[in-house]
């Protein structure tokens, strides 16, 4: 959804600074409760695994920053400007399915299969839940 929103928003902006597209702020408001839930889910997950260390905690920290820093900037500070850039940033979520598949293949010791090689072209190989 984020990548689709990003593509639609960026494609709809002719003036990359001043143009506004309704979907940008709407999606941000829709996505924030999900990030809050995801922070809770990750903390609980790592709490039960007793592995809240190194890079695993960084993904939780990244989500905390999304809620506490990126959300206020996206909704209030930019004052409706820069929807194009918001759209471009949302396109980064396009890599998520590939990252998740990479973690699944890694978990099942399938790192050297043809599927892993194809997935590697798409940028897979890491995810939130190790």
Buried (B, 14 or more C-beta within 10 A) or exposed (E): EBBBBBBBBBEBBEEBEEBBBEBBBEBBEEBBEEBBEBBEBBBEBBEEEEEEEEEBBEBBEBBBEBBEEBBEEBBEEBEEBBBBBBBBBBBEBBBBBBBBBBBBBBEEEBEEEEEBEEBBEBBBBBBBBB
